[in-house]
């Protein structure tokens, strides 16, 4: 119940309240030796730390969550944690680290057949690739990712959407409005495997 109360507080933007509830929940899960509960609480605390801009703590929380999820063999949870860690690494300027994390997340999502998850990983990789100066390729990936989300009828979560929009704005400056539009539309026409190859190439 404490964890769900913490999640509710997160959804309401009460990050300080959420942190207290989730830390209580984590302590109980540790006492019980419940690795799945521990991993879930750590992931939620990581999300809170991210929004509180606690850069050191957020990385540690996600790393511990991922370690527990690997022990459990929870591939879905691993992919989510990897994507979150990729976002943290990207925002800290660790582009090589972010790329590796997003790539592993993409590989797991592909194995699981999760198109939504693959779209999230592609979005992160587009931001990394754009930051490394490959504007046209990044815009193509954004187009492929948006086409995939439209196909399955879903959207990015607010945190990922903010990064997507920040990347798109930067790309329109670096390759121009027309260059971005042409590359984005070319990306929309890619098949999923072509988009994956573009991201990993």
Backbone as numpy.savetxt, mean C-alpha at the origin, in Angstrom:
# Nx Ny Nz CAx CAy CAz Cx Cy Cz
-12.96 -7.07 21.43 -13.79 -5.87 21.43 -12.92 -4.60 21.43
-11.81 -4.64 22.16 -10.93 -3.47 22.21 -10.39 -3.13 20.83
-10.00 -4.19 20.07 -9.44 -3.94 18.73 -10.47 -3.29 17.83
-11.72 -3.80 17.89 -12.76 -3.23 17.03 -13.09 -1.81 17.45
-13.04 -1.54 18.74 -13.25 -0.16 19.22 -12.12 0.73 18.70
-10.91 0.17 18.66 -9.77 0.91 18.12 -9.93 1.19 16.64
-10.40 0.19 15.89 -10.63 0.36 14.45 -11.70 1.43 14.22
-12.75 1.40 15.03 -13.80 2.41 14.92 -13.24 3.81 15.17
-12.38 3.92 16.17 -11.75 5.22 16.46 -10.88 5.68 15.29
-10.18 4.74 14.65 -9.38 5.06 13.47 -10.28 5.63 12.38
-11.38 4.94 12.12 -12.31 5.36 11.06 -12.90 6.74 11.34
-12.96 7.10 12.61 -13.48 8.42 12.99 -12.39 9.48 13.07
-11.15 9.06 12.77 -10.04 10.00 12.79 -9.49 10.30 14.17
-9.91 9.53 15.17 -9.42 9.73 16.55 -8.19 8.85 16.76
-7.05 9.29 16.24 -5.86 8.45 16.25 -5.27 8.27 17.64
-5.36 9.30 18.47 -4.85 9.17 19.85 -5.67 8.15 20.63
-6.99 8.24 20.51 -7.86 7.27 21.18 -7.67 5.88 20.64
-7.52 5.78 19.32 -7.32 4.48 18.68 -6.04 3.83 19.17
-4.98 4.62 19.30 -3.70 4.07 19.73 -3.82 3.42 21.11
-4.48 4.10 22.04 -4.64 3.54 23.38 -5.40 2.23 23.38
-6.50 2.19 22.64 -7.32 0.98 22.57 -6.57 -0.17 21.90
-5.88 0.15 20.82 -5.16 -0.89 20.09 -3.96 -1.42 20.88
-3.30 -0.56 21.64 -2.19 -1.02 22.46 -2.68 -1.94 23.58
-3.84 -1.64 24.14 -4.44 -2.55 25.13 -4.76 -3.89 24.48
-5.33 -3.82 23.29 -5.68 -5.04 22.55 -4.43 -5.86 22.26
-3.36 -5.19 21.82 -2.11 -5.88 21.51 -1.55 -6.58 22.74
-1.60 -5.92 23.88 -1.09 -6.52 25.12 -1.84 -7.80 25.46
-3.15 -7.80 25.25 -3.96 -8.99 25.53 -3.60 -10.11 24.56
-3.46 -9.78 23.27 -3.11 -10.79 22.28 -1.73 -11.39 22.57
-0.79 -10.55 23.02 0.54 -11.06 23.36 0.45 -12.03 24.55
-0.35 -11.68 25.53 -0.51 -12.53 26.71 -1.11 -13.87 26.33
-2.02 -13.85 25.36 -2.67 -15.08 24.90 -1.82 -15.86 23.90
-0.78 -15.22 23.37 0.03 -15.86 22.34 -0.69 -15.99 21.02
-1.64 -15.08 20.76 -2.46 -15.11 19.55 -1.76 -14.33 18.44
-0.99 -15.05 17.59 -0.19 -14.38 16.57 -1.04 -13.63 15.56
-2.19 -14.20 15.20 -3.05 -13.52 14.23 -3.59 -12.21 14.82
-4.01 -12.28 16.08 -4.47 -11.07 16.75 -3.37 -10.05 16.89
-2.16 -10.54 17.22 -1.00 -9.65 17.35 -0.74 -8.93 16.03
-0.72 -9.71 14.94 -0.44 -9.13 13.62 -1.48 -8.10 13.23
-2.74 -8.42 13.50 -3.82 -7.49 13.16 -3.71 -6.19 13.95
-3.46 -6.31 15.25 -3.32 -5.12 16.09 -2.11 -4.29 15.66
-1.01 -4.96 15.32 0.19 -4.25 14.87 -0.07 -3.50 13.56
-0.78 -4.15 12.63 -1.12 -3.49 11.37 -1.94 -2.24 11.62
-2.94 -2.37 12.50 -3.78 -1.22 12.81 -2.99 -0.11 13.50
-2.10 -0.50 14.40 -1.25 0.49 15.07 -0.29 1.16 14.07
0.15 0.39 13.08 0.99 0.96 12.04 0.25 2.04 11.26
-1.01 1.77 10.96 -1.83 2.75 10.24 -1.97 4.02 11.07
-2.20 3.85 12.37 -2.31 5.00 13.28 -1.00 5.78 13.32
0.12 5.07 13.47 1.43 5.72 13.54 1.72 6.48 12.25
1.30 5.92 11.11 1.50 6.59 9.82 0.80 7.94 9.82
-0.44 7.95 10.27 -1.22 9.20 10.26 -0.77 10.17 11.35
-0.09 9.65 12.36 0.49 10.53 13.39 1.91 10.96 13.02
2.36 10.50 11.84 3.69 10.84 11.31 4.81 10.41 12.26
4.60 9.27 12.89 5.62 8.69 13.78 6.45 7.73 12.93
7.42 8.29 12.20 8.10 7.56 11.13 8.92 6.37 11.61
9.53 6.48 12.76 10.33 5.36 13.28 9.42 4.23 13.73
8.39 4.58 14.47 7.49 3.57 15.05 6.70 2.84 13.97
6.27 3.54 12.94 5.42 2.92 11.93 6.16 1.78 11.23
7.42 1.99 10.94 8.19 0.95 10.24 8.36 -0.28 11.14
8.66 -0.02 12.41 8.85 -1.13 13.36 7.57 -1.94 13.52
6.44 -1.27 13.61 5.15 -1.95 13.78 4.83 -2.83 12.58
5.00 -2.29 11.38 4.69 -3.07 10.19 5.67 -4.24 10.02
6.93 -4.03 10.37 7.91 -5.12 10.26 7.56 -6.27 11.19
7.13 -5.95 12.41 6.75 -7.01 13.35 5.47 -7.70 12.89
4.53 -6.92 12.37 3.29 -7.51 11.85 3.61 -8.49 10.72
4.49 -8.08 9.80 4.85 -8.93 8.67 5.52 -10.21 9.14
6.40 -10.12 10.14 7.07 -11.31 10.66 6.06 -12.31 11.20
5.05 -11.83 11.92 4.01 -12.72 12.45 3.19 -13.33 11.32
2.88 -12.54 10.32 2.08 -13.03 9.19 2.84 -14.07 8.38
4.16 -13.89 8.25 4.98 -14.89 7.55 4.95 -16.21 8.32
5.05 -16.13 9.64 5.00 -17.35 10.45 3.67 -18.07 10.28
2.60 -17.30 10.16 1.26 -17.87 10.00 1.00 -18.35 8.58
1.83 -17.91 7.63 1.59 -18.25 6.23 0.38 -17.52 5.67
0.04 -16.37 6.26 -1.12 -15.58 5.84 -0.71 -14.67 4.68
-0.87 -15.17 3.46 -0.38 -14.43 2.30 -1.17 -13.15 2.05
-2.46 -13.21 2.27 -3.27 -12.01 2.10 -2.80 -10.91 3.06
-2.62 -11.27 4.32 -2.13 -10.32 5.31 -0.73 -9.82 4.99
0.11 -10.74 4.50 1.47 -10.35 4.12 1.46 -9.29 3.02
0.61 -9.50 2.01 0.55 -8.57 0.89 0.10 -7.19 1.35
-0.88 -7.16 2.26 -1.36 -5.88 2.79 -0.24 -5.17 3.56
0.45 -5.92 4.42 1.54 -5.33 5.20 2.67 -4.84 4.30
3.00 -5.61 3.28 4.06 -5.22 2.35 3.71 -3.92 1.63
2.44 -3.80 1.22 2.02 -2.58 0.55 2.13 -1.37 1.49
1.71 -1.58 2.73 1.80 -0.51 3.73 3.25 -0.12 3.97
4.13 -1.12 4.06 5.55 -0.85 4.26 6.15 -0.14 3.05
5.66 -0.50 1.85 6.12 0.18 0.64 5.79 1.66 0.66
4.59 1.98 1.11 4.17 3.38 1.22 5.05 4.14 2.21
5.34 3.50 3.34 6.19 4.13 4.36 7.59 4.37 3.80
8.15 3.34 3.16 9.50 3.47 2.59 9.54 4.58 1.53
8.52 4.63 0.69 8.46 5.66 -0.35 8.45 7.05 0.27
7.62 7.24 1.27 7.51 8.56 1.90 8.77 8.95 2.66
9.59 7.96 3.02 10.85 8.24 3.70 12.00 8.39 2.70
11.68 8.35 1.40 12.69 8.53 0.37 13.48 7.29 0.03
13.07 6.14 0.57 13.77 4.87 0.30 13.10 4.20 -0.90
13.44 4.69 -2.09 12.78 4.19 -3.29 13.13 2.74 -3.60
14.38 2.36 -3.37 14.78 0.97 -3.62 14.02 0.03 -2.69
13.92 0.41 -1.43 13.17 -0.41 -0.47 11.71 -0.49 -0.83
11.13 0.65 -1.22 9.72 0.68 -1.59 9.46 -0.21 -2.80
10.34 -0.13 -3.78 10.18 -0.95 -4.99 10.17 -2.44 -4.64
11.11 -2.86 -3.80 11.19 -4.28 -3.42 9.94 -4.73 -2.68
9.43 -3.89 -1.80 8.24 -4.24 -1.01 7.01 -4.32 -1.91
6.84 -3.34 -2.78 5.70 -3.36 -3.70 5.77 -4.55 -4.66
6.98 -4.87 -5.11 7.14 -6.02 -6.01 6.75 -7.32 -5.33
7.16 -7.49 -4.08 6.78 -8.71 -3.36 5.28 -8.76 -3.15
4.69 -7.62 -2.82 3.24 -7.56 -2.65 2.54 -7.92 -3.95
3.03 -7.39 -5.07 2.43 -7.68 -6.38 2.51 -9.16 -6.70
3.65 -9.79 -6.42 3.82 -11.22 -6.70 2.83 -12.06 -5.89
2.65 -11.71 -4.62 1.71 -12.45 -3.78 0.28 -12.25 -4.26
-0.06 -11.00 -4.59 -1.42 -10.71 -5.06 -1.72 -11.46 -6.36
-0.70 -11.55 -7.23 -0.89 -12.28 -8.48 -1.13 -13.76 -8.19
-0.36 -14.31 -7.26 -0.51 -15.71 -6.86 -1.91 -15.97 -6.30
-2.44 -15.00 -5.55 -3.77 -15.14 -4.95 -4.89 -14.80 -5.93
-4.53 -14.22 -7.07 -5.55 -13.83 -8.05 -6.35 -12.61 -7.63
-5.76 -11.76 -6.80 -6.45 -10.57 -6.29 -6.18 -9.37 -7.20
-7.14 -9.07 -8.07 -6.97 -7.93 -8.98 -6.91 -6.61 -8.22
-7.72 -6.49 -7.18 -7.70 -5.27 -6.39 -6.33 -5.08 -5.73
-5.80 -6.15 -5.18 -4.49 -6.08 -4.56 -3.40 -5.75 -5.56
-3.49 -6.34 -6.76 -2.50 -6.05 -7.80 -2.57 -4.57 -8.18
-3.78 -4.03 -8.25 -3.94 -2.61 -8.58 -3.26 -1.73 -7.54
-3.42 -2.09 -6.27 -2.80 -1.30 -5.20 -1.27 -1.34 -5.31
-0.73 -2.52 -5.60 0.72 -2.63 -5.74 1.22 -1.87 -6.97
0.47 -1.94 -8.07 0.84 -1.21 -9.28 0.84 0.30 -9.03
-0.12 0.77 -8.24 -0.19 2.19 -7.93 1.06 2.63 -7.18
1.48 1.83 -6.21 2.69 2.15 -5.46 3.92 2.15 -6.35
4.02 1.14 -7.22 5.17 1.06 -8.12 5.19 2.23 -9.09
4.01 2.68 -9.52 3.95 3.85 -10.41 4.57 5.07 -9.73
4.28 5.24 -8.45 4.83 6.38 -7.71 6.35 6.28 -7.59
6.84 5.08 -7.31 8.29 4.88 -7.20 8.97 5.16 -8.54
8.41 4.58 -9.60 9.00 4.73 -10.94 8.97 6.19 -11.38
7.87 6.88 -11.06 7.79 8.30 -11.40 8.82 9.12 -10.65
9.03 8.81 -9.38 10.01 9.54 -8.57 11.43 9.30 -9.06
11.64 8.18 -9.75 12.96 7.85 -10.29 13.18 8.43 -11.68
12.20 9.23 -12.16 12.39 9.94 -13.42 11.84 9.26 -14.66
11.13 8.14 -14.49 10.56 7.44 -15.64 9.07 7.81 -15.76
8.83 9.07 -16.16 7.49 9.62 -16.14 6.49 8.92 -17.03
6.88 8.63 -18.27 5.95 8.01 -19.20 5.54 6.62 -18.71
6.51 5.87 -18.26 6.23 4.52 -17.75 5.32 4.58 -16.53
5.57 5.53 -15.65 4.74 5.69 -14.45 3.31 6.04 -14.82
3.13 6.93 -15.79 1.79 7.32 -16.22 1.06 6.14 -16.85
1.78 5.31 -17.60 1.16 4.11 -18.17 0.68 3.18 -17.07
1.48 3.04 -16.04 1.09 2.18 -14.92 -0.13 2.74 -14.20
-0.19 4.05 -14.06 -1.37 4.65 -13.45 -2.62 4.36 -14.29
-2.48 4.44 -15.60 -3.60 4.13 -16.48 -4.03 2.69 -16.36
-3.06 1.79 -16.33 -3.37 0.36 -16.20 -4.04 0.07 -14.87
-3.56 0.71 -13.82 -4.13 0.50 -12.49 -5.56 1.00 -12.41
-5.82 2.18 -12.97 -7.18 2.72 -12.92 -8.14 1.88 -13.76
-7.67 1.37 -14.89 -8.51 0.51 -15.72 -8.88 -0.76 -14.96
-7.92 -1.29 -14.22 -8.16 -2.51 -13.45 -9.18 -2.25 -12.34
-9.05 -1.13 -11.65 -10.00 -0.79 -10.59 -11.40 -0.59 -11.16
-11.49 0.05 -12.32 -12.79 0.26 -12.96 -13.41 -1.07 -13.36
-12.57 -1.98 -13.83 -13.06 -3.31 -14.25 -13.73 -4.05 -13.09
-13.16 -3.94 -11.90 -13.71 -4.68 -10.76 -14.62 -3.81 -9.88
-14.78 -2.56 -10.28 -15.74 -1.70 -9.59 -15.34 -1.27 -8.20
-14.08 -0.88 -8.04 -13.63 -0.42 -6.72 -12.70 0.77 -6.87
-12.21 1.30 -5.77 -11.35 2.48 -5.79 -10.18 2.29 -4.82
-9.25 3.21 -4.86 -8.16 3.22 -3.89 -8.67 3.72 -2.55
-7.99 3.29 -1.47 -8.38 3.85 -0.17 -7.82 5.28 -0.08
-8.29 6.10 0.86 -7.90 7.51 0.91 -6.39 7.75 0.95
-5.66 6.92 1.69 -4.21 7.11 1.79 -3.54 6.86 0.45
-3.94 5.76 -0.22 -3.35 5.44 -1.52 -3.79 6.45 -2.58
-5.03 6.91 -2.47 -5.53 7.90 -3.44 -4.74 9.19 -3.35
-4.38 9.59 -2.14 -3.60 10.81 -1.96 -2.24 10.69 -2.64
-1.60 9.52 -2.52 -0.31 9.31 -3.17 -0.48 9.27 -4.68
-1.54 8.60 -5.16 -1.82 8.53 -6.60 -1.96 9.94 -7.18
-2.74 10.78 -6.52 -2.99 12.13 -7.03 -1.73 12.99 -6.97
-0.94 12.82 -5.92 0.32 13.55 -5.81 1.26 13.15 -6.95
1.30 11.84 -7.24 2.15 11.35 -8.33 1.66 11.86 -9.67
0.35 11.81 -9.90 -0.22 12.26 -11.17 0.08 13.74 -11.39
-0.03 14.54 -10.36 0.26 15.98 -10.47 1.72 16.21 -10.85
2.62 15.47 -10.21 4.05 15.60 -10.52 4.35 15.15 -11.95
3.69 14.08 -12.39 3.93 13.58 -13.74 3.44 14.55 -14.80
2.34 15.23 -14.53 1.83 16.22 -15.50 2.80 17.38 -15.67
3.59 17.62 -14.64 4.61 18.67 -14.72 5.82 18.16 -15.49
6.26 16.94 -15.17 7.51 16.44 -15.76 7.37 16.03 -17.23
6.23 15.44 -17.60 6.08 15.01 -19.00 5.00 15.80 -19.73
4.40 16.76 -19.06 3.40 17.61 -19.71 2.01 16.99 -19.68
1.01 17.85 -19.79 -0.38 17.38 -19.76 -0.66 16.38 -20.87
-0.24 16.71 -22.09 -0.51 15.83 -23.23 0.28 14.53 -23.13
1.53 14.65 -22.71 2.34 13.45 -22.54 1.74 12.51 -21.52
1.25 13.09 -20.43 0.62 12.27 -19.39 -0.64 11.61 -19.92
-1.46 12.38 -20.63 -2.73 11.83 -21.12 -2.48 10.67 -22.09
-1.54 10.86 -23.01 -1.25 9.79 -23.99 -0.72 8.54 -23.29
0.18 8.71 -22.34 0.75 7.56 -21.64 -0.31 6.88 -20.78
-1.13 7.67 -20.10 -2.20 7.12 -19.26 -3.16 6.28 -20.10
-3.56 6.82 -21.25 -4.50 6.10 -22.12 -3.86 4.84 -22.69
-2.57 4.89 -22.98 -1.87 3.68 -23.45 -1.87 2.63 -22.35
-1.68 3.05 -21.12 -1.71 2.13 -19.99 -3.08 1.50 -19.80
-4.13 2.25 -20.06 -5.48 1.72 -19.91 -5.75 0.56 -20.87
-5.02 0.54 -21.98 -5.23 -0.52 -22.98 -4.39 -1.77 -22.72
-3.52 -1.72 -21.74 -2.66 -2.87 -21.47 -3.44 -4.01 -20.83
-3.06 -5.23 -21.18 -3.57 -6.39 -20.47 -2.86 -6.46 -19.12
-3.44 -7.19 -18.18 -2.90 -7.24 -16.83 -1.45 -7.74 -16.81
-1.15 -8.79 -17.57 0.22 -9.32 -17.57 1.19 -8.32 -18.19
0.71 -7.54 -19.17 1.56 -6.51 -19.76 1.87 -5.42 -18.73
0.86 -5.05 -17.95 1.05 -4.04 -16.91 2.04 -4.55 -15.86
1.91 -5.81 -15.50 2.82 -6.40 -14.51 4.25 -6.38 -15.05
4.43 -6.74 -16.33 5.76 -6.74 -16.93 6.34 -5.33 -16.96
5.48 -4.35 -17.25 5.93 -2.96 -17.28 6.39 -2.51 -15.90
5.67 -2.93 -14.88 6.00 -2.55 -13.50 7.31 -3.19 -13.04
7.55 -4.41 -13.47 8.71 -5.16 -12.99 9.94 -4.99 -13.87
9.75 -4.44 -15.07 10.84 -4.34 -16.04 11.93 -3.37 -15.65
